[in-house]
Amino acid sequence: MIDLRTLREDPDRLRASQRVRGEDDSVVETLLSLDERRRAALNNFESLRAEQKSIGKSVSRASGDERQSLLDRAKELAAQVKAAETEAAALASELDELLMTVPNIVEEGAPPGGEDDYVVLEEIGEKPVFDFQPRDHVELGELLGAIDIERGAKVSGARFFFLTGVGARLQLGLLNMAMQQAIEAGFTPMITPVLVKPESMQGTGFHVAHDKEIYRLPEDDLYLVGTSEVPLAAYHSDEILDPRALPLRYAGWSSCFRREAGSYGKDTRGIIRVHQFDKVEMFSYCRPEDSHEEHLRLLAWEKEMLEKVELPYRVIDTAAGDLGTSAARKYDCEAWIPSQGRYRELTSTSNCTDFQARRLKVRYKDEDGKPHHVATLNGTLATTRWIVAILENHQQADGSVVVPKALRPYVGLDVLEPLSR
């Protein structure tokens, strides 16, 4: 949720953010009008309430006609106070509902435009050159006995799969390595719930009533998370944090669930775009003035992981029109996928500034003794999708796959061999 004070003091900043996102900037005028009407209604209520209290004190000291006059006025005021309170509450509710639909203000420097208008910041590593016809991850997964898509579809439907044998070992090793790196960097490891209340989902920035990507259990009014960012963001909801503990950094391991409602016909082969996957997610609470540097630190930790698995990748600065609701700035790391001849996203890290914290009421008390909202940030450290890039980039002519050196202690193998051996 955006800061009303920022809206009043610098409405042009929100207008510019809306435009660069490709959103309607007329919402700014609507918000300003509602805010002004709400404050006027609240002032009217408080003025009437003060008069009501004053008359209440005077009645006990009055007598005769004066007392009756005061009683008549008190009766009138009771009705007026109730009406004024109702009006102020209705306007406050209308303002809050509209505020919940407005995305975060984009950080200065983010590229304008939509999905294809990202800026490539750097390319790291050399793309593999094969002296044989490379296989894609599906064929490799079958040869290795690592991925079983056919039985995943039989059991659960399209976009589900089994990781079997070395496939399961590869994922567990990868995520364990990610978690160990996070621990060494000072993160607290967390195994998070995968079902959350609507207020947790909404507070993180998802529109539960309209987001078709979210799985919902209507009988329990619970939602399956698409990322452990959601339970980690809500972990300190309605709390005032000790400023001496900031930044607070957590690494959450969870299964993630996405309906992929808008992806019909996209990535139907393999495990790139699926309904269920596992992920280790970094999450940070920090002071807002420190969030820009914290964002760069999260990106650096993502790059460190990618270099451990020896993947060629690039870093992109995501365009404003492709940012999620909560993100003010987002960087993606995309690995080279040989079978597709292009880069695909493996990690993303977002600076959500104080947007989520306002919704979830996560604050800290500064030296002035007043509560301030924290900033929240998130970043992917490893996911199931990484298996695609690891298999394809490290394959050999006989269908075996060399395990990256840093990953070998976690997988327990140097090379993944085809089953026929």
Contacts in CASP RR format, 6 or more apart in sequence:
PFRMAT RR
TARGET T0000
AUTHOR 0000-0000-0000
METHOD contacts of the structure
MODEL  1
MIDLRTLREDPDRLRASQRVRGEDDSVVETLLSLDERRRAALNNFESLRA
EQKSIGKSVSRASGDERQSLLDRAKELAAQVKAAETEAAALASELDELLM
TVPNIVEEGAPPGGEDDYVVLEEIGEKPVFDFQPRDHVELGELLGAIDIE
RGAKVSGARFFFLTGVGARLQLGLLNMAMQQAIEAGFTPMITPVLVKPES
MQGTGFHVAHDKEIYRLPEDDLYLVGTSEVPLAAYHSDEILDPRALPLRY
AGWSSCFRREAGSYGKDTRGIIRVHQFDKVEMFSYCRPEDSHEEHLRLLA
WEKEMLEKVELPYRVIDTAAGDLGTSAARKYDCEAWIPSQGRYRELTSTS
NCTDFQARRLKVRYKDEDGKPHHVATLNGTLATTRWIVAILENHQQADGS
VVVPKALRPYVGLDVLEPLSR
1 99 0 8 1.000
1 100 0 8 1.000
1 102 0 8 1.000
1 355 0 8 1.000
1 358 0 8 1.000
1 359 0 8 1.000
2 14 0 8 1.000
2 99 0 8 1.000
2 102 0 8 1.000
2 104 0 8 1.000
2 105 0 8 1.000
2 355 0 8 1.000
2 358 0 8 1.000
3 354 0 8 1.000
3 358 0 8 1.000
4 35 0 8 1.000
4 99 0 8 1.000
6 13 0 8 1.000
6 14 0 8 1.000
6 105 0 8 1.000
7 14 0 8 1.000
7 28 0 8 1.000
7 31 0 8 1.000
7 32 0 8 1.000
7 35 0 8 1.000
8 32 0 8 1.000
8 35 0 8 1.000
11 28 0 8 1.000
11 32 0 8 1.000
13 105 0 8 1.000
14 25 0 8 1.000
14 28 0 8 1.000
14 31 0 8 1.000
14 102 0 8 1.000
14 105 0 8 1.000
15 25 0 8 1.000
15 28 0 8 1.000
16 25 0 8 1.000
17 103 0 8 1.000
17 104 0 8 1.000
17 105 0 8 1.000
17 106 0 8 1.000
17 320 0 8 1.000
18 24 0 8 1.000
18 25 0 8 1.000
18 27 0 8 1.000
18 28 0 8 1.000
18 102 0 8 1.000
19 25 0 8 1.000
20 106 0 8 1.000
20 110 0 8 1.000
20 112 0 8 1.000
20 113 0 8 1.000
20 320 0 8 1.000
20 321 0 8 1.000
21 103 0 8 1.000
21 106 0 8 1.000
21 320 0 8 1.000
21 321 0 8 1.000
21 323 0 8 1.000
22 113 0 8 1.000
22 114 0 8 1.000
22 320 0 8 1.000
22 321 0 8 1.000
23 103 0 8 1.000
27 98 0 8 1.000
27 101 0 8 1.000
27 102 0 8 1.000
30 98 0 8 1.000
31 95 0 8 1.000
31 98 0 8 1.000
31 99 0 8 1.000
31 102 0 8 1.000
34 91 0 8 1.000
34 94 0 8 1.000
34 95 0 8 1.000
34 98 0 8 1.000
35 95 0 8 1.000
37 91 0 8 1.000
38 88 0 8 1.000
38 91 0 8 1.000
38 92 0 8 1.000
38 95 0 8 1.000
41 84 0 8 1.000
41 87 0 8 1.000
41 88 0 8 1.000
41 91 0 8 1.000
42 88 0 8 1.000
42 92 0 8 1.000
44 84 0 8 1.000
44 87 0 8 1.000
44 88 0 8 1.000
45 81 0 8 1.000
45 84 0 8 1.000
45 85 0 8 1.000
45 87 0 8 1.000
45 88 0 8 1.000
48 77 0 8 1.000
48 80 0 8 1.000
48 81 0 8 1.000
48 84 0 8 1.000
49 81 0 8 1.000
49 84 0 8 1.000
49 85 0 8 1.000
51 77 0 8 1.000
52 74 0 8 1.000
52 77 0 8 1.000
52 78 0 8 1.000
52 81 0 8 1.000
55 70 0 8 1.000
55 73 0 8 1.000
55 74 0 8 1.000
55 77 0 8 1.000
56 70 0 8 1.000
56 74 0 8 1.000
58 70 0 8 1.000
59 67 0 8 1.000
59 70 0 8 1.000
59 71 0 8 1.000
59 74 0 8 1.000
62 70 0 8 1.000
100 202 0 8 1.000
100 207 0 8 1.000
100 359 0 8 1.000
101 207 0 8 1.000
103 323 0 8 1.000
103 324 0 8 1.000
103 325 0 8 1.000
103 326 0 8 1.000
104 323 0 8 1.000
104 325 0 8 1.000
104 326 0 8 1.000
104 327 0 8 1.000
104 328 0 8 1.000
104 352 0 8 1.000
104 353 0 8 1.000
104 355 0 8 1.000
105 328 0 8 1.000
105 353 0 8 1.000
106 320 0 8 1.000
106 323 0 8 1.000
106 328 0 8 1.000
106 329 0 8 1.000
107 292 0 8 1.000
107 328 0 8 1.000
107 329 0 8 1.000
107 351 0 8 1.000
107 353 0 8 1.000
109 329 0 8 1.000
110 317 0 8 1.000
110 318 0 8 1.000
110 319 0 8 1.000
110 320 0 8 1.000
110 323 0 8 1.000
110 328 0 8 1.000
110 329 0 8 1.000
111 117 0 8 1.000
111 118 0 8 1.000
111 119 0 8 1.000
111 317 0 8 1.000
111 318 0 8 1.000
111 319 0 8 1.000
111 320 0 8 1.000
112 319 0 8 1.000
112 320 0 8 1.000
112 321 0 8 1.000
113 319 0 8 1.000
113 320 0 8 1.000
113 321 0 8 1.000
113 322 0 8 1.000
114 319 0 8 1.000
114 320 0 8 1.000
114 321 0 8 1.000
114 322 0 8 1.000
115 319 0 8 1.000
115 321 0 8 1.000
115 322 0 8 1.000
116 319 0 8 1.000
117 319 0 8 1.000
117 321 0 8 1.000
117 322 0 8 1.000
118 316 0 8 1.000
118 317 0 8 1.000
118 318 0 8 1.000
118 319 0 8 1.000
118 322 0 8 1.000
118 332 0 8 1.000
119 316 0 8 1.000
119 317 0 8 1.000
119 319 0 8 1.000
120 314 0 8 1.000
120 315 0 8 1.000
120 316 0 8 1.000
121 314 0 8 1.000
121 315 0 8 1.000
121 316 0 8 1.000
121 317 0 8 1.000
121 331 0 8 1.000
122 314 0 8 1.000
122 315 0 8 1.000
123 312 0 8 1.000
123 313 0 8 1.000
123 314 0 8 1.000
124 303 0 8 1.000
124 306 0 8 1.000
124 307 0 8 1.000
124 312 0 8 1.000
124 313 0 8 1.000
124 314 0 8 1.000
124 315 0 8 1.000
125 311 0 8 1.000
125 312 0 8 1.000
125 313 0 8 1.000
126 312 0 8 1.000
127 312 0 8 1.000
127 336 0 8 1.000
127 338 0 8 1.000
128 134 0 8 1.000
128 312 0 8 1.000
128 336 0 8 1.000
128 338 0 8 1.000
128 393 0 8 1.000
130 338 0 8 1.000
130 395 0 8 1.000
130 397 0 8 1.000
131 397 0 8 1.000
132 397 0 8 1.000
134 338 0 8 1.000
134 339 0 8 1.000
134 392 0 8 1.000
134 395 0 8 1.000
135 143 0 8 1.000
135 339 0 8 1.000
135 392 0 8 1.000
135 395 0 8 1.000
135 399 0 8 1.000
136 269 0 8 1.000
136 270 0 8 1.000
136 339 0 8 1.000
136 340 0 8 1.000
136 392 0 8 1.000
137 147 0 8 1.000
137 270 0 8 1.000
137 271 0 8 1.000
137 339 0 8 1.000
137 387 0 8 1.000
137 388 0 8 1.000
137 391 0 8 1.000
137 392 0 8 1.000
138 147 0 8 1.000
138 149 0 8 1.000
138 269 0 8 1.000
138 270 0 8 1.000
138 271 0 8 1.000
140 146 0 8 1.000
140 391 0 8 1.000
140 392 0 8 1.000
140 395 0 8 1.000
140 399 0 8 1.000
140 401 0 8 1.000
141 147 0 8 1.000
141 167 0 8 1.000
141 391 0 8 1.000
142 148 0 8 1.000
143 399 0 8 1.000
143 418 0 8 1.000
143 419 0 8 1.000
143 420 0 8 1.000
144 166 0 8 1.000
144 167 0 8 1.000
144 391 0 8 1.000
144 399 0 8 1.000
144 400 0 8 1.000
144 401 0 8 1.000
144 416 0 8 1.000
144 417 0 8 1.000
144 418 0 8 1.000
144 419 0 8 1.000
145 164 0 8 1.000
145 165 0 8 1.000
145 166 0 8 1.000
145 167 0 8 1.000
145 419 0 8 1.000
146 163 0 8 1.000
146 164 0 8 1.000
146 165 0 8 1.000
146 166 0 8 1.000
146 167 0 8 1.000
146 168 0 8 1.000
146 170 0 8 1.000
146 387 0 8 1.000
146 391 0 8 1.000
146 416 0 8 1.000
147 161 0 8 1.000
147 162 0 8 1.000
147 163 0 8 1.000
147 164 0 8 1.000
147 167 0 8 1.000
147 270 0 8 1.000
147 271 0 8 1.000
147 387 0 8 1.000
148 161 0 8 1.000
148 162 0 8 1.000
148 163 0 8 1.000
148 164 0 8 1.000
149 161 0 8 1.000
149 270 0 8 1.000
149 271 0 8 1.000
151 162 0 8 1.000
152 160 0 8 1.000
152 161 0 8 1.000
152 162 0 8 1.000
153 160 0 8 1.000
153 161 0 8 1.000
155 162 0 8 1.000
156 275 0 8 1.000
158 268 0 8 1.000
159 260 0 8 1.000
159 268 0 8 1.000
159 273 0 8 1.000
159 274 0 8 1.000
159 275 0 8 1.000
160 274 0 8 1.000
160 275 0 8 1.000
160 276 0 8 1.000
161 270 0 8 1.000
161 271 0 8 1.000
161 274 0 8 1.000
163 170 0 8 1.000
163 171 0 8 1.000
163 384 0 8 1.000
163 387 0 8 1.000
166 411 0 8 1.000
166 413 0 8 1.000
166 416 0 8 1.000
167 387 0 8 1.000
167 416 0 8 1.000
169 411 0 8 1.000
169 412 0 8 1.000
169 413 0 8 1.000
170 387 0 8 1.000
170 390 0 8 1.000
170 403 0 8 1.000
170 411 0 8 1.000
170 416 0 8 1.000
171 278 0 8 1.000
171 384 0 8 1.000
171 387 0 8 1.000
172 410 0 8 1.000
173 407 0 8 1.000
173 410 0 8 1.000
173 411 0 8 1.000
174 309 0 8 1.000
174 382 0 8 1.000
174 386 0 8 1.000
174 387 0 8 1.000
174 390 0 8 1.000
174 407 0 8 1.000
174 410 0 8 1.000
175 253 0 8 1.000
175 278 0 8 1.000
175 279 0 8 1.000
175 280 0 8 1.000
175 382 0 8 1.000
176 410 0 8 1.000
177 305 0 8 1.000
177 308 0 8 1.000
177 382 0 8 1.000
177 406 0 8 1.000
177 407 0 8 1.000
177 410 0 8 1.000
178 251 0 8 1.000
178 280 0 8 1.000
178 305 0 8 1.000
178 381 0 8 1.000
178 382 0 8 1.000
179 189 0 8 1.000
179 251 0 8 1.000
179 253 0 8 1.000
179 280 0 8 1.000
179 381 0 8 1.000
180 410 0 8 1.000
181 301 0 8 1.000
181 304 0 8 1.000
181 305 0 8 1.000
181 308 0 8 1.000
181 381 0 8 1.000
182 189 0 8 1.000
182 249 0 8 1.000
182 251 0 8 1.000
182 280 0 8 1.000
182 282 0 8 1.000
182 301 0 8 1.000
182 381 0 8 1.000
183 189 0 8 1.000
183 251 0 8 1.000
185 249 0 8 1.000
185 301 0 8 1.000
186 249 0 8 1.000
187 249 0 8 1.000
187 250 0 8 1.000
187 251 0 8 1.000
187 282 0 8 1.000
188 248 0 8 1.000
188 249 0 8 1.000
188 250 0 8 1.000
188 251 0 8 1.000
189 250 0 8 1.000
189 251 0 8 1.000
189 252 0 8 1.000
189 253 0 8 1.000
190 228 0 8 1.000
190 232 0 8 1.000
190 235 0 8 1.000
190 250 0 8 1.000
190 251 0 8 1.000
190 252 0 8 1.000
190 253 0 8 1.000
191 252 0 8 1.000
191 253 0 8 1.000
191 254 0 8 1.000
192 225 0 8 1.000
192 228 0 8 1.000
192 231 0 8 1.000
192 232 0 8 1.000
192 252 0 8 1.000
192 253 0 8 1.000
192 254 0 8 1.000
193 225 0 8 1.000
193 231 0 8 1.000
193 254 0 8 1.000
194 224 0 8 1.000
194 225 0 8 1.000
194 231 0 8 1.000
194 254 0 8 1.000
194 255 0 8 1.000
194 256 0 8 1.000
194 257 0 8 1.000
195 217 0 8 1.000
195 220 0 8 1.000
195 222 0 8 1.000
195 223 0 8 1.000
195 224 0 8 1.000
195 225 0 8 1.000
196 222 0 8 1.000
196 223 0 8 1.000
196 225 0 8 1.000
196 230 0 8 1.000
196 231 0 8 1.000
196 234 0 8 1.000
197 221 0 8 1.000
197 222 0 8 1.000
197 223 0 8 1.000
198 208 0 8 1.000
198 221 0 8 1.000
198 222 0 8 1.000
198 223 0 8 1.000
199 234 0 8 1.000
199 237 0 8 1.000
200 223 0 8 1.000
200 230 0 8 1.000
200 231 0 8 1.000
200 233 0 8 1.000
200 234 0 8 1.000
200 237 0 8 1.000
200 360 0 8 1.000
201 208 0 8 1.000
201 214 0 8 1.000
201 223 0 8 1.000
201 225 0 8 1.000
201 230 0 8 1.000
202 208 0 8 1.000
202 359 0 8 1.000
203 233 0 8 1.000
203 234 0 8 1.000
203 237 0 8 1.000
203 356 0 8 1.000
203 359 0 8 1.000
203 360 0 8 1.000
204 229 0 8 1.000
204 230 0 8 1.000
204 233 0 8 1.000
204 234 0 8 1.000
204 326 0 8 1.000
204 356 0 8 1.000
204 359 0 8 1.000
204 360 0 8 1.000
205 325 0 8 1.000
205 326 0 8 1.000
205 355 0 8 1.000
205 356 0 8 1.000
205 359 0 8 1.000
206 214 0 8 1.000
206 230 0 8 1.000
206 325 0 8 1.000
207 325 0 8 1.000
208 214 0 8 1.000
208 216 0 8 1.000
208 223 0 8 1.000
212 259 0 8 1.000
212 261 0 8 1.000
212 262 0 8 1.000
213 226 0 8 1.000
213 258 0 8 1.000
213 259 0 8 1.000
213 260 0 8 1.000
213 261 0 8 1.000
213 262 0 8 1.000
214 223 0 8 1.000
214 224 0 8 1.000
214 226 0 8 1.000
214 259 0 8 1.000
215 223 0 8 1.000
215 224 0 8 1.000
215 257 0 8 1.000
215 258 0 8 1.000
215 259 0 8 1.000
216 222 0 8 1.000
216 223 0 8 1.000
216 224 0 8 1.000
217 223 0 8 1.000
217 224 0 8 1.000
224 257 0 8 1.000
225 231 0 8 1.000
225 254 0 8 1.000
225 256 0 8 1.000
225 257 0 8 1.000
226 256 0 8 1.000
226 257 0 8 1.000
226 258 0 8 1.000
227 254 0 8 1.000
227 256 0 8 1.000
227 279 0 8 1.000
227 281 0 8 1.000
227 378 0 8 1.000
228 252 0 8 1.000
228 253 0 8 1.000
228 254 0 8 1.000
228 256 0 8 1.000
228 279 0 8 1.000
228 281 0 8 1.000
228 283 0 8 1.000
229 281 0 8 1.000
229 283 0 8 1.000
229 378 0 8 1.000
229 379 0 8 1.000
231 254 0 8 1.000
232 250 0 8 1.000
232 252 0 8 1.000
232 281 0 8 1.000
232 283 0 8 1.000
232 378 0 8 1.000
233 283 0 8 1.000
233 356 0 8 1.000
233 360 0 8 1.000
233 376 0 8 1.000
233 378 0 8 1.000
234 360 0 8 1.000
235 250 0 8 1.000
236 248 0 8 1.000
236 285 0 8 1.000
236 360 0 8 1.000
236 362 0 8 1.000
237 360 0 8 1.000
237 361 0 8 1.000
237 362 0 8 1.000
238 360 0 8 1.000
238 361 0 8 1.000
238 362 0 8 1.000
239 361 0 8 1.000
239 362 0 8 1.000
239 363 0 8 1.000
240 363 0 8 1.000
240 364 0 8 1.000
240 365 0 8 1.000
240 371 0 8 1.000
241 248 0 8 1.000
241 285 0 8 1.000
241 362 0 8 1.000
241 363 0 8 1.000
241 364 0 8 1.000
241 374 0 8 1.000
242 364 0 8 1.000
243 287 0 8 1.000
243 364 0 8 1.000
243 365 0 8 1.000
243 366 0 8 1.000
246 285 0 8 1.000
246 286 0 8 1.000
246 287 0 8 1.000
246 290 0 8 1.000
246 364 0 8 1.000
246 374 0 8 1.000
247 284 0 8 1.000
247 285 0 8 1.000
247 286 0 8 1.000
247 287 0 8 1.000
247 290 0 8 1.000
247 294 0 8 1.000
248 284 0 8 1.000
248 285 0 8 1.000
248 286 0 8 1.000
249 282 0 8 1.000
249 283 0 8 1.000
249 284 0 8 1.000
249 285 0 8 1.000
250 282 0 8 1.000
250 283 0 8 1.000
250 284 0 8 1.000
251 280 0 8 1.000
251 281 0 8 1.000
251 282 0 8 1.000
251 283 0 8 1.000
251 381 0 8 1.000
252 280 0 8 1.000
252 281 0 8 1.000
252 282 0 8 1.000
252 283 0 8 1.000
253 278 0 8 1.000
253 279 0 8 1.000
253 280 0 8 1.000
254 278 0 8 1.000
254 279 0 8 1.000
254 281 0 8 1.000
255 276 0 8 1.000
255 277 0 8 1.000
255 278 0 8 1.000
256 276 0 8 1.000
256 277 0 8 1.000
256 278 0 8 1.000
256 279 0 8 1.000
256 383 0 8 1.000
257 275 0 8 1.000
257 276 0 8 1.000
258 274 0 8 1.000
258 275 0 8 1.000
259 275 0 8 1.000
260 273 0 8 1.000
260 274 0 8 1.000
260 275 0 8 1.000
263 273 0 8 1.000
266 273 0 8 1.000
267 273 0 8 1.000
270 388 0 8 1.000
271 277 0 8 1.000
271 384 0 8 1.000
271 385 0 8 1.000
271 387 0 8 1.000
271 388 0 8 1.000
272 344 0 8 1.000
272 385 0 8 1.000
272 388 0 8 1.000
274 384 0 8 1.000
277 383 0 8 1.000
277 384 0 8 1.000
277 385 0 8 1.000
278 383 0 8 1.000
278 384 0 8 1.000
279 380 0 8 1.000
279 382 0 8 1.000
279 383 0 8 1.000
279 384 0 8 1.000
280 380 0 8 1.000
280 381 0 8 1.000
280 382 0 8 1.000
280 383 0 8 1.000
281 378 0 8 1.000
281 379 0 8 1.000
281 380 0 8 1.000
281 381 0 8 1.000
282 298 0 8 1.000
282 301 0 8 1.000
282 349 0 8 1.000
282 378 0 8 1.000
282 379 0 8 1.000
282 380 0 8 1.000
282 381 0 8 1.000
283 376 0 8 1.000
283 377 0 8 1.000
283 378 0 8 1.000
283 379 0 8 1.000
284 294 0 8 1.000
284 298 0 8 1.000
284 376 0 8 1.000
284 377 0 8 1.000
284 378 0 8 1.000
285 357 0 8 1.000
285 362 0 8 1.000
285 374 0 8 1.000
285 375 0 8 1.000
285 376 0 8 1.000
286 294 0 8 1.000
286 374 0 8 1.000
286 375 0 8 1.000
286 377 0 8 1.000
287 364 0 8 1.000
287 372 0 8 1.000
287 374 0 8 1.000
287 375 0 8 1.000
288 353 0 8 1.000
288 354 0 8 1.000
288 372 0 8 1.000
288 373 0 8 1.000
288 374 0 8 1.000
288 375 0 8 1.000
290 375 0 8 1.000
291 351 0 8 1.000
291 353 0 8 1.000
291 375 0 8 1.000
291 377 0 8 1.000
292 351 0 8 1.000
294 351 0 8 1.000
294 375 0 8 1.000
294 377 0 8 1.000
295 329 0 8 1.000
295 331 0 8 1.000
295 349 0 8 1.000
295 350 0 8 1.000
295 351 0 8 1.000
295 377 0 8 1.000
298 349 0 8 1.000
298 377 0 8 1.000
298 378 0 8 1.000
298 379 0 8 1.000
299 315 0 8 1.000
299 331 0 8 1.000
299 333 0 8 1.000
299 349 0 8 1.000
301 381 0 8 1.000
302 333 0 8 1.000
302 347 0 8 1.000
302 349 0 8 1.000
302 379 0 8 1.000
302 380 0 8 1.000
302 381 0 8 1.000
303 313 0 8 1.000
303 315 0 8 1.000
303 333 0 8 1.000
305 347 0 8 1.000
305 381 0 8 1.000
305 382 0 8 1.000
306 313 0 8 1.000
306 333 0 8 1.000
306 335 0 8 1.000
306 346 0 8 1.000
306 347 0 8 1.000
308 404 0 8 1.000
308 406 0 8 1.000
308 407 0 8 1.000
309 386 0 8 1.000
309 389 0 8 1.000
309 390 0 8 1.000
309 404 0 8 1.000
309 406 0 8 1.000
309 407 0 8 1.000
310 393 0 8 1.000
310 394 0 8 1.000
310 404 0 8 1.000
310 405 0 8 1.000
310 406 0 8 1.000
311 335 0 8 1.000
311 336 0 8 1.000
311 346 0 8 1.000
311 389 0 8 1.000
311 390 0 8 1.000
311 393 0 8 1.000
312 335 0 8 1.000
312 336 0 8 1.000
312 393 0 8 1.000
313 333 0 8 1.000
313 334 0 8 1.000
313 335 0 8 1.000
313 336 0 8 1.000
313 343 0 8 1.000
313 346 0 8 1.000
314 333 0 8 1.000
314 334 0 8 1.000
314 343 0 8 1.000
315 331 0 8 1.000
315 332 0 8 1.000
315 333 0 8 1.000
315 334 0 8 1.000
316 331 0 8 1.000
316 332 0 8 1.000
316 334 0 8 1.000
317 329 0 8 1.000
317 330 0 8 1.000
317 331 0 8 1.000
318 327 0 8 1.000
318 329 0 8 1.000
318 330 0 8 1.000
318 331 0 8 1.000
318 332 0 8 1.000
318 348 0 8 1.000
322 330 0 8 1.000
323 329 0 8 1.000
323 330 0 8 1.000
323 350 0 8 1.000
324 330 0 8 1.000
324 350 0 8 1.000
326 350 0 8 1.000
326 352 0 8 1.000
326 355 0 8 1.000
326 356 0 8 1.000
327 350 0 8 1.000
327 351 0 8 1.000
327 352 0 8 1.000
328 350 0 8 1.000
328 351 0 8 1.000
328 352 0 8 1.000
328 353 0 8 1.000
328 355 0 8 1.000
329 350 0 8 1.000
329 351 0 8 1.000
330 348 0 8 1.000
330 349 0 8 1.000
330 350 0 8 1.000
330 351 0 8 1.000
331 348 0 8 1.000
331 349 0 8 1.000
332 345 0 8 1.000
332 347 0 8 1.000
332 348 0 8 1.000
333 345 0 8 1.000
333 346 0 8 1.000
333 347 0 8 1.000
333 348 0 8 1.000
334 343 0 8 1.000
334 344 0 8 1.000
334 345 0 8 1.000
334 346 0 8 1.000
335 343 0 8 1.000
335 344 0 8 1.000
335 346 0 8 1.000
335 386 0 8 1.000
335 389 0 8 1.000
335 393 0 8 1.000
336 342 0 8 1.000
336 343 0 8 1.000
336 389 0 8 1.000
336 393 0 8 1.000
337 343 0 8 1.000
337 344 0 8 1.000
337 388 0 8 1.000
337 389 0 8 1.000
337 392 0 8 1.000
338 392 0 8 1.000
338 393 0 8 1.000
339 392 0 8 1.000
344 385 0 8 1.000
344 388 0 8 1.000
344 389 0 8 1.000
345 385 0 8 1.000
346 380 0 8 1.000
346 383 0 8 1.000
346 385 0 8 1.000
346 386 0 8 1.000
346 389 0 8 1.000
347 379 0 8 1.000
347 380 0 8 1.000
347 381 0 8 1.000
347 383 0 8 1.000
348 379 0 8 1.000
348 380 0 8 1.000
349 377 0 8 1.000
349 378 0 8 1.000
349 379 0 8 1.000
349 380 0 8 1.000
350 377 0 8 1.000
350 378 0 8 1.000
350 379 0 8 1.000
351 375 0 8 1.000
351 377 0 8 1.000
352 375 0 8 1.000
352 376 0 8 1.000
352 377 0 8 1.000
352 378 0 8 1.000
353 375 0 8 1.000
353 376 0 8 1.000
354 373 0 8 1.000
354 374 0 8 1.000
354 375 0 8 1.000
354 376 0 8 1.000
355 376 0 8 1.000
356 362 0 8 1.000
356 376 0 8 1.000
357 363 0 8 1.000
357 373 0 8 1.000
357 374 0 8 1.000
357 375 0 8 1.000
357 376 0 8 1.000
358 373 0 8 1.000
362 373 0 8 1.000
362 374 0 8 1.000
362 376 0 8 1.000
363 371 0 8 1.000
363 372 0 8 1.000
363 373 0 8 1.000
363 374 0 8 1.000
364 371 0 8 1.000
364 372 0 8 1.000
364 374 0 8 1.000
365 371 0 8 1.000
365 372 0 8 1.000
366 372 0 8 1.000
390 401 0 8 1.000
390 404 0 8 1.000
390 407 0 8 1.000
391 401 0 8 1.000
394 401 0 8 1.000
394 402 0 8 1.000
394 403 0 8 1.000
394 404 0 8 1.000
395 401 0 8 1.000
396 402 0 8 1.000
398 418 0 8 1.000
399 418 0 8 1.000
400 415 0 8 1.000
400 416 0 8 1.000
400 417 0 8 1.000
400 418 0 8 1.000
401 415 0 8 1.000
401 416 0 8 1.000
402 414 0 8 1.000
402 415 0 8 1.000
403 411 0 8 1.000
403 412 0 8 1.000
403 413 0 8 1.000
403 414 0 8 1.000
403 415 0 8 1.000
403 416 0 8 1.000
408 414 0 8 1.000
END
